[in-house]
Amino acid sequence: MTGVNLQGVNLSGMNLSGVNLTGTNLSYAKLIGINLSGASLSGANCLGANLDGANLTGVNLIGVNLQSVNLIGQNLSGFNLSGVNLHRANLSEADLNSANLCGANLSYANLEKTNLKEAKLLGANLDKATLTGAIMPDGTIHK
């Protein structure tokens, strides 16, 4: 399925575990509860996609456009998101414990009540990001 245009499609609840989605256009797709474990999303465009409840275990998100995506409550603990575009992404209540967010664009992202404990944020753009109630890398709660 490499390079396919799946813009705006509803793939909610599907099992795409291990599928090669390299370069696929998934912008504005409904991917609620989808199983993408072990899938290849290299170079995929997920602009505005709804990944609520998606299984992203073992997915490499480097080079994936995650601008304006819905990742509410996602477990991204330990994920390498260095340099990833998460501009305006909704990551509220997500678990980013020990995630590598170095150089990531998190401008205008919703990080309310997000666990950023031990996350690497060197060079990350947090301009205008909402951090209310977020657990910061040092373990403190942001006011």
Phi, psi and chi 1 to 4 in degrees:
 res  aa     phi    psi   chi1   chi2   chi3   chi4
   1 MET       -   20.9  -71.7 -179.8   63.2      -
   2 THR   -65.7  138.5   60.4      -      -      -
   3 GLY    70.1   13.4      -      -      -      -
   4 VAL   -79.4  147.8  175.6      -      -      -
   5 ASN   -93.3  105.4 -175.8   -0.1      -      -
   6 LEU  -115.8   30.1  -62.9  173.7      -      -
   7 GLN   -57.7  126.1 -179.7  177.0   -5.0      -
   8 GLY    74.5    3.1      -      -      -      -
   9 VAL   -74.6  158.6  -61.0      -      -      -
  10 ASN  -104.9  106.8 -174.9   -8.7      -      -
  11 LEU  -112.8   19.0  -60.9  174.2      -      -
  12 SER   -54.0  133.8  -63.8      -      -      -
  13 GLY    78.9   -3.1      -      -      -      -
  14 MET   -74.4  157.8  -68.9 -168.0   68.9      -
  15 ASN  -105.6  103.0 -178.1    3.3      -      -
  16 LEU  -115.0   31.1  -63.6 -179.8      -      -
  17 SER   -57.0  126.8  177.2      -      -      -
  18 GLY    75.9    2.3      -      -      -      -
  19 VAL   -75.6  142.7  173.0      -      -      -
  20 ASN   -87.2  106.5 -174.2   -5.6      -      -
  21 LEU  -111.6   26.7  -63.1  168.0      -      -
  22 THR   -55.1  127.7  -59.7      -      -      -
  23 GLY    70.3    9.4      -      -      -      -
  24 THR   -75.7  142.0  -62.3      -      -      -
  25 ASN   -91.4  106.3 -178.6    3.5      -      -
  26 LEU  -112.2   22.4  -69.1  163.2      -      -
  27 SER   -62.2  134.8   58.0      -      -      -
  28 TYR    59.6   19.2  -57.5  103.4      -      -
  29 ALA   -76.6  148.9      -      -      -      -
  30 LYS   -93.4  110.4  -69.3 -179.2 -175.3  144.3
  31 LEU  -121.0   34.7  -53.7  172.1      -      -
  32 ILE   -66.1  123.9  -60.2  165.4      -      -
  33 GLY    68.3   13.8      -      -      -      -
  34 ILE   -71.3  146.5 -167.2  168.8      -      -
  35 ASN   -99.5  105.5 -178.6    2.2      -      -
  36 LEU  -110.7   16.6  -71.0  169.1      -      -
  37 SER   -55.8  128.4   62.7      -      -      -
  38 GLY    72.4    5.1      -      -      -      -
  39 ALA   -73.9  154.0      -      -      -      -
  40 SER   -99.6  116.9  174.6      -      -      -
  41 LEU  -114.5   16.6  -71.3  173.2      -      -
  42 SER   -51.6  125.4  178.6      -      -      -
  43 GLY    71.7    9.2      -      -      -      -
  44 ALA   -73.6  151.1      -      -      -      -
  45 ASN  -106.0  109.5 -179.4    9.0      -      -
  46 CYS  -111.3   24.5  -66.1      -      -      -
  47 LEU   -49.6  121.1  169.6   70.1      -      -
  48 GLY    69.9   10.5      -      -      -      -
  49 ALA   -71.2  148.8      -      -      -      -
  50 ASN  -101.1  105.7 -172.7  -16.7      -      -
  51 LEU  -105.5   26.3  -71.7  155.1      -      -
  52 ASP   -58.5  121.2 -170.5   26.7      -      -
  53 GLY    74.1   11.2      -      -      -      -
  54 ALA   -72.1  147.5      -      -      -      -
  55 ASN   -92.8  109.8 -179.6   -9.2      -      -
  56 LEU  -109.5   18.4  -60.9  172.7      -      -
  57 THR   -56.5  124.8  -54.8      -      -      -
  58 GLY    75.0   11.9      -      -      -      -
  59 VAL   -88.6  131.5  175.3      -      -      -
  60 ASN   -87.4  114.8 -178.8   -6.4      -      -
  61 LEU  -100.4    4.4  -64.2  173.4      -      -
  62 ILE   -68.0  131.6  -66.5  177.5      -      -
  63 GLY    83.9    1.7      -      -      -      -
  64 VAL   -92.7  134.8  177.3      -      -      -
  65 ASN   -81.0  108.7 -179.4    8.7      -      -
  66 LEU  -110.8   26.2  -65.5  173.8      -      -
  67 GLN   -65.5  130.6 -177.5  177.2  -21.3      -
  68 SER    63.1   21.9  -60.3      -      -      -
  69 VAL   -80.4  158.6  -63.6      -      -      -
  70 ASN  -100.7  110.1  178.9    4.8      -      -
  71 LEU  -125.0   35.6  -68.2  163.9      -      -
  72 ILE   -57.4  126.9  -64.1  171.1      -      -
  73 GLY    68.7    9.9      -      -      -      -
  74 GLN   -68.3  144.8  -86.4  -67.2  -17.4      -
  75 ASN   -91.4  100.3 -178.4   -0.1      -      -
  76 LEU  -116.1   27.0  -59.5  171.1      -      -
  77 SER   -59.1  125.4  179.6      -      -      -
  78 GLY    78.8    0.0      -      -      -      -
  79 PHE   -67.4  148.3  -92.7   62.5      -      -
  80 ASN   -94.9  104.1 -174.9   -4.8      -      -
  81 LEU  -115.5   25.8  -61.9  165.3      -      -
  82 SER   -62.8  129.1   60.8      -      -      -
  83 GLY    74.7    3.0      -      -      -      -
  84 VAL   -76.0  142.1  171.4      -      -      -
  85 ASN   -85.8  105.5 -175.6    3.0      -      -
  86 LEU  -116.3   27.3  -70.8  156.6      -      -
  87 HIS   -56.9  126.3  173.1   73.6      -      -
  88 ARG    62.2   16.4  -66.9 -162.2 -175.5  -83.7
  89 ALA   -71.9  147.5      -      -      -      -
  90 ASN   -99.8  103.3 -170.3  -13.2      -      -
  91 LEU  -113.7   23.6  -68.2  153.2      -      -
  92 SER   -60.2  136.0   64.5      -      -      -
  93 GLU    62.6   14.7  -59.6 -178.1   22.6      -
  94 ALA   -76.7  156.2      -      -      -      -
  95 ASP  -102.8  104.7 -174.6   -1.0      -      -
  96 LEU  -112.3   26.8  -69.8  164.3      -      -
  97 ASN   -54.7  125.6 -178.6   47.3      -      -
  98 SER    62.1   16.9  -59.5      -      -      -
  99 ALA   -74.2  150.2      -      -      -      -
 100 ASN   -96.0  106.5 -178.8   -7.2      -      -
 101 LEU  -113.2   20.2  -66.2  158.1      -      -
 102 CYS   -58.4  125.8  -66.8      -      -      -
 103 GLY    73.8    4.1      -      -      -      -
 104 ALA   -73.2  148.1      -      -      -      -
 105 ASN   -93.9  103.8 -178.6    4.4      -      -
 106 LEU  -112.1   22.2  -68.6  157.7      -      -
 107 SER   -63.5  135.7   60.4      -      -      -
 108 TYR    61.3   12.4  -66.7   91.0      -      -
 109 ALA   -74.1  149.0      -      -      -      -
 110 ASN   -92.7  107.8 -177.7   -3.1      -      -
 111 LEU  -115.1   26.0  -62.0  166.4      -      -
 112 GLU   -59.6  128.2 -111.1 -178.2  -55.9      -
 113 LYS    57.2   24.4  -61.6 -179.7 -178.3  172.5
 114 THR   -82.6  141.5  -61.8      -      -      -
 115 ASN   -88.2  105.8 -179.2    4.2      -      -
 116 LEU  -108.3   16.6  -66.3  165.1      -      -
 117 LYS   -56.8  128.4 -169.3  169.1 -176.1 -171.5
 118 GLU    61.7   14.2  -62.5 -177.8   17.9      -
 119 ALA   -71.8  147.6      -      -      -      -
 120 LYS   -95.2  117.9  -64.7  172.1 -175.0   78.9
 121 LEU  -118.1   14.1  -66.0  169.6      -      -
 122 LEU   -57.4  121.2 -177.3   66.5      -      -
 123 GLY    76.6    4.5      -      -      -      -
 124 ALA   -73.3  142.6      -      -      -      -
 125 ASN   -93.6  107.8  179.8   -1.6      -      -
 126 LEU  -108.8   20.4  -69.5  161.7      -      -
 127 ASP   -58.3  123.2 -175.3   44.9      -      -
 128 LYS    63.2   16.3  -54.7  -85.4 -162.9 -101.8
 129 ALA   -72.4  144.0      -      -      -      -
 130 THR   -89.0  118.2  -56.2      -      -      -
 131 LEU  -118.4   11.0  -68.3  160.9      -      -
 132 THR   -54.9  122.5  -51.7      -      -      -
 133 GLY    76.6    3.9      -      -      -      -
 134 ALA   -72.2  142.8      -      -      -      -
 135 ILE   -86.1  114.4  -58.4  169.2      -      -
 136 MET   -78.8  165.1  -59.1  -50.7  -71.8      -
 137 PRO   -51.9  -31.8  -30.2   37.7      -      -
 138 ASP   -86.7    3.3   63.3    0.6      -      -
 139 GLY    94.3   -8.1      -      -      -      -
 140 THR   -77.3  155.9   61.2      -      -      -
 141 ILE   -95.4  126.2  -52.7  -73.8      -      -
 142 HIS   -73.3  135.1 -165.5  -82.4      -      -
 143 LYS   -79.6      -  -57.5  -79.5 -178.7 -164.6
